[in-house]
Amino acid sequence: MKKFNPKVYQDKNRVYPPVSGAANIRKILIWDDGKKEYRPPSRGKIYVARRYEIDIRGKKNRKSEYFENLDDARNWQSFISVAAPDSQAIPPPSKLVGGPTFRQIMGEWKERKFPTLRKASRIQYQKVSGRHFQTLSDYPINSITAKDIDTWLADRKANLGDYPQAKKRVSFDRELMILGLIFEYYGEYYEEDTNFRNPLRKRHRKDSKLNISRPPKKKDVTEKEFHHFRAEIEKLKYGTIMKRLATVQYFQALRISEAAAMKWKNVIFNWENPKESRIQIDQHVVYAVEKGEAPSVEPGFKNSDSFGGIKEMPMFPETFDALSELYRDGVGKGQDDYVFPNEYGHVFSYYTIKHKYDSAFKKAGFKYTATHVLRHGWTCEVFNATGGDYGIAGQLLGDISEKAIKTYAKREKSALTNLAHRMWKEET
């Protein structure tokens, strides 16, 4: 299918291009003759969604509805929609009677559990539930068996090409995890249903894998590599601010959502004794799912409850230099101003940051991609410099889980050789 170009007139004043990653949802665009491009209507609803419903006679009917935002459209689909007529996974008539349906329990689960989740998690959970659970929607949840899950997984694999980033997918682990949360919810809140047995089995975890061998991406960006990367990102548009954003993210091992959300009130300079300078993390950016949507900033960060809502860290020398340069350049005009603002004083979109990082890595000759590798890189450097101290690595990361710390903190391959060399020196 030819990619839709909003700047090319298609002999129609109104068009309905499909929304990437949202099956059976289209966006409404109207031709603006002045600007010579298709644009969303200035008033009214801008998405149209379609779903299939089964009436009391078992007949499938297609319905459409208009919505102001994509989340509402996905909610409408995932709460009630069932398989399309050409699907092989339409539940048999015996499955369509009695008990609360999967879609009803999923709706309850969202209403009860979503308010306790971070916005980024809600967005991810909503995407998964809207795309992957339609074929289970009208099953009474207590009638779903392990074999039904086998069929569901087989259907996911058979239609792999329908999902975004299918070429990068290695499993349906996330979908299986969310499915498990819904079943656990039902078992907890409907404990009077003594006939219910969670249908998930150990084999489903194994069967969710696609058996595609993808070599793990290298993530331990060395300090030398980082300096090369930083020299390249400085040459790009927004290079000065991106260089300093990357510096703070790398040397403080921050998530990009934490670094990008920093305000000057979070920067505590000690000009007389710079090594006593510190930074605070108390908020994070929630990046929009759809390209072009503005990011938002919310209080807290991942695991923030464990730190009383604030993570305070000592500044590393490179961080101090980068922040003090920005401050003296006049970026720090007020305590509530962002440290790394775009030209409008707001936080950068994730797409902008990722594009700059990816371009700089490529120009530097490295195969690293995205932003999270910087958090891995400095953690590995600190971990090896301290002789493999997981406690210090944990303080740097702000993660309380030992498993999470070990994901980032890995010994360099030369550690054993370095030990042998030191022992040879002691002998001589």
Protein Blocks (a to p, Z undefined) as FASTA:
>chain_A
ZZddfkbcehiabdcdddehiahiacdddddfklopacddfbdcfbdcddddddfkopac
ddddddfbfklmmmmmmmmpccdfkbckbccfklmggjidfklmmmmmmmmmmmmpcfkl
mmmmmmmmmmmmmmmmmgcfklpcfklmmmmmmmmmmmmmmpghklmpcbjklmmmmmmm
mmmmmmmmmmmlmmbccfbdfklmmmmpgoiacddddfbdcfklmmmmmmmmmmmghklm
mmmmmmmmmmnopafklmmmpcfklpccdfklmmlgccddfbdcdddfbghiacdddedd
ehklmnnopacddddfklmmmmmmmmmnomambfkbcfbdcfkopacdfklmmmmmmmmm
mmnopabecjklmmmmmmmmmmmmnnopaklmmmmnopabfklmmmmmccdfklmmmmmm
mmmmmmZZ
